[in-house]
Amino acid sequence: MFSLSILTALSLYASFVSSAPSNESSFDYIVVGSGPGGGPLAVNLAQAGYSVLLLEAGRNLTSDYSQLVPALIGQAQWDEAQGWWFYVKDYGNATEGANNDKMVWRKPDGGYWVGQNPPEGSTQLGVWYPRAGTLGGCDTHNGGLTVLPSEWDWDNIANQTGDISWTHDRMLHYFERIERNLFLPPGTPGHGFNGYQPVGRGDKTLFEKEPQILAVTQGSVAALGLTARAASTDFDVLAKQDINEFSPDRDYQNDVYQISFKKDERGRRFSAGSRVNQAIEWGLPLTVRFDSLVTKVQIDEDLRATGVEYLEGESLYLADPRAKRNNTGIRRTATAKREVIISGGTFNTPQLLLLSGIGPAEELKKHDIPVLVDLPGVGKNLQDHYEVGVIQEFPNNFTFWDECVYEAGQVSPCFETWERNGTGPWSTLGFDKFTLYTSSVAPRGSRDLILYGVMDGVIGHVPPYTNLTGLLNATNVYTYTISESHSRNRAGTVTLRTSDPRDVPEINFNYFTDGGEDDIQGLVDGIEFARKIFNSMPGFENTTHEVYPGPEFDTQEKLRQYVRDQAYGHHASSTASIGGDDDPLAVLNSRFQVRGVKSLRVVDMSAFPTTPGTFPLISIFMLSEKASDTILEDATLEYATQEAAKN
Ligand SMILES: Cc1cc2nc3c(=O)[nH]c(=O)nc-3n(C[C@H](O)[C@H](O)[C@H](O)COP(=O)(O)OP(=O)(O)OC[C@H]3O[C@@H](n4cnc5c(N)ncnc54)[C@H](O)[C@@H]3O)c2cc1C
């Protein structure tokens, strides 16, 4: 009987998986990339007893202070040793891009220029888009802000694919599985307290101590009409603790929240790389090879992925600011007995698929790459959350970082406090709150804007060699960055420039092509709301003023132009997306399998059909857990079926 055979098979299952590390070139699974998609997945597969090879183009820098100290994420983003720096186009035409205050140009003398009006003869490089090419991927230099996506984000995947395992109700347990919440009462519904992913928050007393931060917080609450709370000086009253509150109307609540982010009991940031380190310490059958840039998935004539080709060497990828064109690395291969899983992130996953002969036939032919599977969606559907900032100047310097100032040759007292107790200003990100708001064009009427605040001047991502000063160095400014969820654009593309795997692909977001008018309106609503906040601060009625975009942007039309010119993003997604059988651009089915190829999956931010959440990180970690379950389930079923066939 089949059912009996399955039972027998399942009981034998434990002995089927290889528990010892396998030889050097052959593994059950090969995972490419160690970010939030690939890192935890590789660990889970190894934990289940399979031999796993995790190939990471960068190195392990997880013990570097810039990756450990929450307040130093900016340093991590500017560190050449960690960065893959892309220069992207927001618009297809250079004229529109030229209005961007963050545009990077190559000057005739070979140096860089950042901003508008570059020296005569400069050429446009693109907008700096920092990614991390290191163990843990971008999770090592991001804010680690932990915000669950809306219910729609998961339900949409279920609806598109007809696979009900993706519904919000069924996805939520993955969050509970991974979370180790450090500040809510144990047992709080919808949260986990024993997972591997620590979630902490900033020390509220530090924010309460700073009168100007308190005023912005009070203004935020007042602007939402929550008058009774707005009078409080208790940060816990002003800003709710739990942005991931388990509540049926969570997606419709406009409110102010404290920032929760990934940090452990000792105040250390905890990234996907930290998770991989744990697995190595535990001696799981996980082999991690650093400095290993995967250049191609090997696919046999039966269209089955059988392994990968990779180059071994430091800084081989040309997005690495230290890369040298003549450093070509050593060619290696590795074999996957079961499957290859690509987790290279939104820019690199489609690049690797294309290099492997999977993608739009036209594009592959252009680069003389043999077409194995004509999959039009690879590198299409690129999208992002749009962001713009409103910067307000205050009468006084913010005192938050004052105790961190130190003389040359001395150690910052904030470092000592952080190192000793895991507390103090360096145990925070500097960001102090989120304000959730619903714009006039919100899809489905659910909150679509998240404003996150910091006592700093932020106009977007600018490279370390920037010539911009002024606002960026000011200590008496506060920025509310408005990030728009569920933006409508699907027109972005990642395409090959050449067939050299070390070359960086062409990345063009084609901003505001689809639904642009509504997306712009949403952001304008956000700017106006930020202004309302700054005008609602008790005790600061006439003493602060806007310095960016500035009071001269005083009409809807001017604000719309500001949004067009200055919007940016850092949550790029969806270039190898999951979709239904009837979706011509679907690259994956709902089980993460690349359509038309056996034993090949994609598990990372590129798999989402639309950019999830407000901040997507937790969504990717949840996706990675789901992928782990799916892959292990398929392995079990395959074994059971084989055993059943024998009987
Ligand atoms: C500056 C910045 C700040 C952010 N802040 C936040 C935040 O606060 N909250 C939030 O929710 N999200 C944030 N994000 C977004 C979030 O970090 C990313 O969406 C997430 O890291 C994507 O995970 P991933 O696994 O898809 O890819 P990645 O994190 O990009 O990881 C991919 C990994 O694969 C490796 N790799 C790529 N190609 C190859 C190859 N061919 N061979 C071998 N290795 C390869 C890379 O080196 C990298 O380590 C931020 C992103 C950026 C860039």
The ligand as a Gaussian input file, in Angstrom:
#p B3LYP/6-31G(d) Opt

LIG

0 1
 C       21.554000      50.463000       2.529000
 C       20.416000      49.532000       2.796000
 C       19.669000      49.654000       3.973000
 C       18.595000      48.804000       4.216000
 N       17.870000      48.903000       5.382000
 C       16.850000      48.053000       5.630000
 C       16.140000      48.064000       6.864000
 O       16.448000      48.803000       7.789000
 N       15.092000      47.218000       7.029000
 C       14.727000      46.360000       6.050000
 O       13.733000      45.659000       6.230000
 N       15.422000      46.275000       4.883000
 C       16.477000      47.085000       4.663000
 N       17.196000      46.988000       3.504000
 C       16.823000      45.951000       2.534000
 C       17.385000      44.576000       2.892000
 O       18.645000      44.679000       3.517000
 C       17.515000      43.752000       1.618000
 O       16.269000      43.752000       0.970000
 C       17.932000      42.324000       1.926000
 O       19.210000      42.282000       2.502000
 C       17.923000      41.492000       0.656000
 O       18.276000      40.178000       0.979000
 P       18.726000      39.162000      -0.152000
 O       19.041000      37.884000       0.513000
 O       17.704000      39.183000      -1.224000
 O       20.030000      39.789000      -0.821000
 P       21.364000      40.419000      -0.238000
 O       21.169000      40.891000       1.145000
 O       21.823000      41.393000      -1.253000
 O       22.383000      39.201000      -0.193000
 C       22.899000      38.633000      -1.355000
 C       24.247000      38.005000      -1.052000
 O       24.623000      37.228000      -2.173000
 C       25.983000      37.444000      -2.487000
 N       26.108000      37.190000      -3.927000
 C       25.477000      37.838000      -4.923000
 N       25.798000      37.316000      -6.108000
 C       26.648000      36.310000      -5.865000
 C       27.337000      35.391000      -6.704000
 N       27.186000      35.410000      -8.027000
 N       28.156000      34.482000      -6.126000
 C       28.304000      34.440000      -4.771000
 N       27.683000      35.303000      -3.935000
 C       26.855000      36.222000      -4.478000
 C       26.238000      38.884000      -2.078000
 O       27.609000      39.084000      -1.797000
 C       25.370000      39.006000      -0.829000
 O       26.085000      38.632000       0.319000
 C       18.273000      47.821000       3.252000
 C       19.040000      47.680000       2.093000
 C       20.102000      48.522000       1.864000
 C       20.895000      48.335000       0.598000

